[in-house]
Amino acid sequence: MLDKIAKQFDFQQRALNLRAYRAEVIASNVANADTPYYKAMDFDFKQALKSADEASRKLGLDTTDPRHIAMSEGDSHRLGAQLMYRSQVQPSLDGNTVDMDVERAAFTENALQYQTTLTFLNRRISSLNDAIRGGQ
């Protein structure tokens, strides 16, 4: 029974994890805004969520012998997100591609989507709680 309830939240959990990771990536861009030759990075959230969802449905490989090597993803594929360089909006003399207006907009949009997902989860939990209590 609890497995069925937990599965209801898997998708939102993956979405929240990806939103948190995207906030880290954007914060890294902002922190390196004055670093010469730094290239701003980001990832396609929709594709990353789709990739994470597909990966969660695949069966993992069992290691039946201590000599088996566990499969692991690199940092560039963390949570199903593949980091890519963001296209340069305005060239700079020092080769840095961070545009603070783009970063602010991306951070605001990501924070809003994160909060929206939390609100959705909160309402879902409240409705499940009401169902368990019997609608009191």
N, C-alpha and C positions, 0 to 999 in steps of 0.2 A: 504494500500500500504506500509506504513512504517513498519507494522507488518511483512510483507513478507521479507523486507530488514533486519529487526532486527533478524529474524529467521536464516538468512544466517550466522550470526556471533555468534549464541548461542554456537555452538560446540567449536569454537576457544576460546570463552570467558571462557568456562569451562576448556579447556586445559590450558589456561594461568593462571587461578586461581589455578589449581592443580600444575602447575610448580612453581608458587610463593610459595605455601604451602610446596612443596618438598624442595625448597631452604631454607625455615625456619627450616625444620626438619634437613637438613644437617648442617646448621649453628649451630643448637643446639648441634648436635653431636660434631662438631669441638670445640665449646665453652666448652664442658664438657670432652675434651680429657684427661685432667689430674684429673678428678673427680674419686675417688676410687669407684668401683662397678657400675659405670655408664654403662648402656647397650645401645649401638648404635641402633637407630631406623630408619626405612625407610618404604616405602609402594610400592606396585606394581602399577606403574603408569597406565599401560594398563587396569588392573582390576578396578582401581579407576575411570578412565575416562569412562569405560563401565558402571560402577555403577551409576556415575553421569548422564550419558546420559539416562539410563533407569529411574532414579528417576525423571528426567525432563519431561519424557513422561507420568508419572503416574498422575492421577488426585488427587488433595489434598482433604482432608476431610474438610467439612464445619463445623464450630462451630455455631450452630443455637441457642444455649442457653449460657448465660454467665457462666453457671456452667460447660461447657465442658472444658476439659483439652486439650491444644494444644499439638500435637505430636512434639517432638524435638529429634534431634540426639545428641549423646554425642560427646565430643571432639575427641574421637578415630575414629569417622566416619565423621570427618569434610570434607565436599565437596565430600563425597563418598569414601574417603581414609581411609582405616583401617591400623593404624600403627602396625607394627610388629617389633620384635627384629631382627636386622641384625645378620647373622651367624658370629661367631668369626673366624677371619682369623689366628691370632697368639695370643696365650694365654699371658696374662700379670699377673704380680705378684699381682697387686692391684685389679684384677677382672674387670677392665675396658675393654670393647670390641671395643672401637673406634680405627680404623686403619686409620691414616691420609692419606695414599696413596689411600685407598678405598674412603675416603671422598672427597679428591681432584678430583679423577676421576669422582665420582658421581656428584659433584658440577659442574665440567666443562661440562659434558654431559648434565646436566639439563639446564645450562645457554645457551648452544648451541641450544638445542631444544626450549627453550623459545624465543631466538632470531629468530629462524627459523619460529616459529609461528607468531611472530610480522611481519616478512618480508612477509609472506603469507597474513596476514591481510592487510598490507599496499598495496600490489598489488591488492588485492580484492577490497579495497576501491577505489583505483585509477581507476580500470576498471569500477566500478559502477559510479564513478564521470564522467568518459568519456562518459558512456552511457547516463547519465542524460544531459550532455552538448550537446550531439549529435555528439561526436567524433571530436570536433573542433581541 
